[in-house]
């Protein structure tokens, strides 16, 4: 019987004596007389507060990502950002192929986040309201909210990487503008 997501208390895999023999000091707090909260911690099946044996499952509107370690999804899961486009395909592949204990799983999810950011930048250019890198990166607040004085003479941990911030934030925009300009010149040259 599976005890995941049920009000039943899962059984110990090893007996108390086996655990005490294997792990030095295991079970020193087992006697409720030695703990002031002992009566609170006693398991009472009728006092769990659960009014169900297994919770109602949330319906899946599309196939959700699920770790390969689990038999099924949790009864309730998030639906705010469904995976879509190339980033969604990368996320689905990560969950389908790799365990959560593997670095490849998390590296693919981080790559999917970066791809998702670029997909949203491209979509914003196609819309009537494209992203504004000047106002949305907060660079103007550097001049209006004491940006320089908050860095000088302080022992801030982020001072080491701050010279890289303009490259990381503005670099992709500069490269995209340069590629767009080259493409525009090539198109204009063919006419």
C-alpha positions in Angstrom: 0.0 0.0 0.0 1.3 3.5 -0.8 1.3 6.1 1.9 2.2 9.0 -0.2 -0.4 11.8 0.0 -2.7 9.8 2.4 -3.4 10.5 6.1 -2.0 7.1 7.1 1.3 7.1 9.0 3.9 5.3 7.0 5.6 2.3 8.7 9.2 2.3 9.7 11.4 0.5 7.2 13.5 -0.8 10.1 12.6 -1.6 13.7 13.6 0.6 16.5 16.1 -1.9 17.8 17.7 -2.2 14.3 18.0 1.5 14.0 19.4 1.9 17.5 22.0 -0.8 16.8 23.0 0.8 13.4 23.0 4.5 14.3 24.7 5.6 17.5 22.3 7.8 19.6 19.3 7.0 17.5 16.0 7.2 19.5 17.3 9.1 22.5 14.1 11.2 22.4 11.7 8.3 21.9 10.5 8.3 25.5 7.6 10.8 25.7 8.5 11.4 29.4 11.9 12.9 28.3 10.2 15.4 26.0 7.8 18.2 27.0 6.0 17.9 23.7 5.6 14.2 23.9 1.8 14.1 24.1 1.4 16.5 21.2 3.5 14.3 19.0 1.6 11.1 19.5 0.0 9.9 16.3 -3.8 9.8 16.6 -5.5 8.6 13.4 -8.8 10.4 14.2 -7.0 13.7 14.9 -5.2 14.2 11.6 -7.8 16.7 10.4 -8.0 14.9 7.1 -11.6 14.3 5.9 -10.5 12.1 3.0 -8.6 8.9 2.6 -7.0 10.2 -0.6 -7.4 13.8 -1.7 -9.4 14.7 -4.8 -7.1 15.0 -7.8 -6.9 18.2 -9.8 -7.8 17.5 -13.4 -4.9 17.7 -16.0 -5.7 20.0 -18.9 -2.5 19.0 -20.7 0.2 16.4 -19.8 2.2 17.8 -16.9 5.9 17.3 -16.2 6.4 14.6 -13.6 9.7 13.4 -12.2 10.5 9.9 -13.2 10.9 9.0 -9.5 7.2 9.4 -8.9 4.4 7.2 -10.1 1.9 10.1 -10.5 1.5 13.8 -10.1 0.7 15.3 -6.7 -3.0 15.8 -6.1 -2.6 19.5 -6.6 -0.1 21.2 -9.0 0.6 24.5 -10.5 -1.0 25.5 -13.9 0.0 29.2 -14.1 2.8 28.8 -16.7 2.1 25.8 -19.1 5.3 24.8 -21.0 5.2 26.0 -24.6 7.4 26.4 -27.6 11.0 25.3 -27.6 11.5 26.0 -23.9 8.6 23.7 -23.1 10.0 21.0 -25.2 13.3 21.3 -23.4 11.5 21.1 -20.0 9.5 18.0 -21.1 12.6 16.3 -22.3 14.4 17.0 -19.0 11.6 15.5 -16.9 11.1 12.5 -19.3 14.8 11.6 -19.6 16.6 12.5 -16.3 16.1 12.0 -12.6 15.9 15.0 -10.3 19.1 13.8 -8.8 21.1 14.3 -12.0 22.8 17.6 -12.9 21.6 17.2 -16.5 18.0 17.6 -15.4 18.6 20.9 -13.7 21.0 22.2 -16.4 18.3 21.5 -19.0 15.7 23.3 -16.9 18.1 26.3 -16.5 18.7 26.3 -20.3 14.9 26.2 -20.8 14.5 29.3 -18.6 17.1 31.2 -20.8 15.4 30.0 -24.0 12.0 31.1 -22.5 13.4 34.5 -21.8 14.6 34.9 -25.4 11.3 33.6 -26.8 9.5 36.2 -24.8 11.9 38.9 -26.1 11.1 37.8 -29.7 7.4 37.8 -29.0 7.6 41.3 -27.5 9.3 42.6 -30.6 6.4 41.2 -32.7 3.9 42.9 -30.4 2.9 46.6 -30.4 4.7 47.1 -27.0 8.2 45.7 -27.2 10.4 45.4 -24.1 12.3 48.5 -23.2 15.8 47.5 -21.9 16.5 51.0 -20.5 13.5 51.2 -18.2 12.9 47.5 -17.5 16.4 46.7 -16.3 16.4 49.4 -13.7 19.4 51.2 -15.1 17.8 54.7 -14.6 17.4 54.0 -10.9 21.2 53.9 -10.7 21.2 57.7 -11.2 18.1 58.6 -9.2 18.5 56.3 -6.2 22.1 56.7 -5.1 23.5 53.8 -7.2 27.1 54.8 -7.1 27.2 55.9 -3.4 25.6 52.7 -2.3 28.6 50.8 -3.8 31.6 52.9 -2.9 33.1 52.4 0.6 30.7 49.5 1.4 31.6 45.9 2.0 29.0 44.5 -0.5 29.4 40.9 -1.7 28.1 41.7 -5.2 30.9 44.2 -6.0 33.0 41.6 -7.6 30.6 40.8 -10.4 29.2 44.3 -10.9 31.5 45.1 -13.8 30.0 42.1 -15.6 26.4 43.3 -15.1 26.3 45.7 -18.0 27.8 43.0 -20.3 25.3 40.4 -19.1 22.2 42.7 -19.3 23.0 44.9 -22.2 25.2 42.5 -24.2 22.4 40.4 -25.7 20.5 43.6 -26.7 23.6 45.0 -28.4 24.3 41.8 -30.2 20.6 41.5 -31.3 20.7 45.1 -32.6 24.0 44.5 -34.4 22.5 41.3 -36.1 19.4 43.2 -37.0 21.4 46.1 -38.5 23.5 43.6 -40.5 20.3 41.9 -41.8 18.8 45.3 -42.7 21.9 46.3 -44.6 21.9 43.0 -46.5 18.2 43.4 -47.4 18.8 47.0 -48.4 21.8 46.0 -50.5 19.8 43.4 -52.5 17.3 46.1 -53.6 
